[in-house]
Amino acid sequence: MQIRVLTASDIRSALSMREAIDAVEKAYAQLASGKATMPLRSRVDTDKGISLLMPAYLHDSGDFAVKIVSIYGENPKLGLPTVTATVLAMDPDTGMPLALMEGDSLTALRTGAAGGVAARYLARKDARTVALFGAGVQARSQLQAVLAERQIQRVLVVGRLPKTIERFCAEVATWPDAPEVIVAPSPREAVSQADIVLAATTTKTPLFDGNDLKPGTHVTGVGSFTPEMQEIDAVTIDRARVVVDQREAAMAEAGDIIIAKATIDAEIGEIVNGTKPGRQNDDEITFFKSVGLAVQDAVTAAAVLRAAEEKGLGTVIQMS
């Protein structure tokens, strides 16, 4: 038995954001069609922290993986990150492990890809300006995904820490075919000009006033993942057509949805499959809420593994 070990660098080299978007699109389609097995997350509490186990199997594509996320608050004292993730890709025919992957970079890739799928189906084709809330890993991947799907010319970045935002803007400016990237004077200035609004923060209070959204804007929120967290206000929810990655998960975990008592119009997989419409006109405001699903990890891990094998990436270890 052998297993391929893939580092963060290997994962970034293996798969482009566009390829990840294509993979996650297929995951959503299979989930909405009832062709995915995705048990509830299992939680293991230890004396010092918690670990979450998230398995998924997709019947049509045969993608099978388990992600383990560990949250240990005292780790920084040991020079270790508070949150770590590892993904194990499995062979669905034999149950044998195929690859062990660094999970943080894979999570960033698949989360960005989720926003990319939403932009593909819900953002206006002529979207040119983005308002981006956040400057961390998830904000970076959300922007990369939207740039893969739309011909964005201008990005207005909003954040709490000026130096962090300035560094982020300088980094984005070095990307190939980078759009104009500037620090927004205020949330209102950013949102009122935006065709697409991206929220990737851990705030418990809304980032902007939904009254400032212009007709036709698409909003994606990926930062809030507990019932108490809320990036998007009730005004936005009331004005928008609301689409989620999965109804059950959104109603249990997404504070944006729970606090506003939102009516969910569709799952993104239903739109991919054509059983629900995507954007219906140029004036429609749309909101996509993603809390993250194990099926995204499984399909992205499988796509990364295939690409890594073709490119000779990673280290192959003989286990027996």
Buried (B, 14 or more C-beta within 10 A) or exposed (E): EEBBEBBBEBBBBBBBBBBBBBBBBBBBBBBBBEBBBBEEBEEEEEEEBEBBBBBBBBBEBEBBBBBBBBBBEEBEEEEEEEBBBBBBBBEBEEEEBBBBBBBBBBBBBBBBBBBBBBBBBBBBEEBBBBBBBBBBBBBBBBBBBBBBBBEBEBBBBBBEEEEBBBEBBEEBEEEEEBBEBBBBEEBBBBBBBBBBBBBBBEBEEBBBBBEBBEEBBBBBBBBBBBBEBBBBBBBBBBBBBBBBBBEEBBBBBBBBBBBBEBEBBBBBBBBBBEEBEBBEEEEBBBBBBBBBBBBBBBBBBBBBBBBBBEEEBBEEEEEE
